[in-house]
Amino acid sequence: MARSRAEPVAGTHPIDTGVAELMPDTVAGGWLLTVNGAQSSHIHPDPGVLDFEYMRQMAAMIAEAYSDDAALRVLHLGAAACALPRFIADRYAESRQVAVEIDGALARLAREWFDLPRAPRLRIRVGDAREVLESLREDTRDVVVRDAFAEARTPRHLTTHEFVVEVRRVLTPGGLYLANCGDNRDLTLARAEVTTAASVFEHVAVVADAAMLKGRRTGNLVLVASDRAIEAGPGLVRTLLADPQPAKILAGRQAREFGSGSVITDPPIE
């Protein structure tokens, strides 16, 4: 007999890295997960619905690159409640995914509370994202998603040239790297991340709403990198503009010009 899944429990819950808070979303439906004060996941009753705009932007980039019947191998560096892996499992039925989450207690709660696909469709691996990445064989993933935060910032060791080299190593030829970049209005970190990715991959792109790209607000943008061409085709542009939070894409020369600052590198080994 299959073990019944526990119901989500609203309120605060101690986890290995601090405190998680789970609250019902009375407007959109589903549940909003906050980790140490930062919104981390939204789980809708329909796995095909993504509430966070940057996840919808990532989904649009994957759909542009791969057909619905593609058997994708996806690595998620950062998992929380696994909203995007859940979406991909629903959209790409033959996909196989690994989601890396540093907080073991949070991973356990996500499994208990939500209707996440079981292995081998979705494996949740507890550990540091970079350590897990470096342990994987080359050319074994079609998509790598980085969505890992410590409070409001991506840990530095997941932003460096050396990290991106490892991402490229595990990607299949022409594979897709998607990174959620949270930044202030000055966009200093996001621009440096674009510069860093462009030092490794042949093609880069940036997706965000116009206000974010113009430095008018704090928020998230999606960095896209690949050794295959990333085109701002009319279908993709229409999809991004039709979103409840309309977004635009900078590709090619525009994306490289968006990048600025020095390439981010690992600190020297003492």
Secondary structure, 3 states (H helix, E strand, C coil): CCCCCCCCCCEEEEECCEEEEEEECCCCCCEEEEECCEEEEEECCCCCCCCCHHHHHHHHHHHHHCCCCCCCEEEEECCCCCHHHHHHHHHCCCCEEEEEECCHHHHHHHHHHCCCCCCCCEEEEECCHHHHHHHCCCCCEEEEEECCCECCECCHHHCCHHHHHHHHHHEEEEEEEEEEEEECCCCHHHHHHHHHHHCCCCEEEEEECHHHHCCCCCEEEEEEEECCCCCCCHHHHHHHHCCCCCCEEEECHHHHHHCCCCCCCCCCCC
